[in-house]
């Protein structure tokens, strides 16, 4: 979580669930990156954490209602 805060202006846990028949936990966060150019660095840093695997980053363009 500390690492996510380093890279993010906004951070919210969206989903937390058991996977692999209760042997692992899946975390899904919504983040707003402080600098979008650092997204690859964030993924690499997360992958280096002990116990972290299968990191993915999904990008969504901001929507504007008129």
C-alpha positions as CSV (number, residue, x, y, z in Angstrom):
1,X,0.0,0.0,0.0
2,X,2.9,2.4,0.8
3,X,4.3,1.8,-2.6
4,X,1.0,2.6,-4.3
5,X,0.8,5.8,-2.4
6,X,4.2,6.8,-3.6
7,X,3.0,6.7,-7.2
8,X,-0.6,7.8,-6.8
9,X,-2.5,11.0,-6.3
10,X,-5.7,8.9,-5.5
11,X,-5.9,5.4,-4.2
12,X,-8.9,3.2,-3.4
13,X,-9.3,-0.5,-2.7
14,X,-12.0,-1.7,-5.1
15,X,-11.9,-5.5,-4.6
16,X,-10.4,-7.9,-2.1
17,X,-11.1,-11.6,-2.6
18,X,-9.7,-15.1,-1.9
19,X,-8.3,-16.9,-4.9
20,X,-6.5,-20.3,-5.4
21,X,-9.0,-22.0,-3.1
22,X,-8.1,-19.6,-0.2
23,X,-4.3,-19.8,-0.6
24,X,-3.9,-16.3,-2.0
25,X,-5.6,-12.9,-2.0
26,X,-6.4,-10.8,-5.0
27,X,-6.4,-7.0,-4.5
28,X,-7.8,-4.6,-7.1
29,X,-7.2,-0.8,-6.6
30,X,-8.3,2.2,-8.5
31,X,-5.4,4.7,-8.7
32,X,-4.8,8.0,-10.2
33,X,-1.1,8.2,-11.0
34,X,0.8,11.3,-10.0
35,X,2.8,11.0,-13.3
36,X,1.3,8.7,-15.9
37,X,4.8,8.2,-17.4
38,X,5.7,6.2,-14.3
39,X,3.2,3.4,-14.8
40,X,5.8,0.9,-16.0
41,X,8.0,1.7,-13.0
42,X,5.0,1.1,-10.7
43,X,4.4,-2.3,-12.2
44,X,8.0,-3.3,-11.9
45,X,8.2,-2.1,-8.3
46,X,5.1,-4.1,-7.4
47,X,6.4,-7.2,-9.1
48,X,9.6,-6.9,-6.9
49,X,7.6,-7.1,-3.7
50,X,7.8,-10.5,-1.9
51,X,4.6,-12.5,-2.4
52,X,3.3,-10.3,-5.2
53,X,2.6,-12.0,-8.5
54,X,0.5,-11.5,-11.7
55,X,0.5,-7.7,-11.6
56,X,-1.6,-6.0,-14.2
57,X,-2.4,-2.4,-14.9
58,X,-5.6,-1.5,-16.7
59,X,-5.8,2.0,-18.1
60,X,-9.0,4.0,-18.5
61,X,-9.4,7.4,-20.0
62,X,-11.2,9.9,-17.8
63,X,-14.8,10.6,-18.8
64,X,-16.4,14.0,-18.8
65,X,-20.2,14.5,-18.5
66,X,-21.7,17.5,-20.3
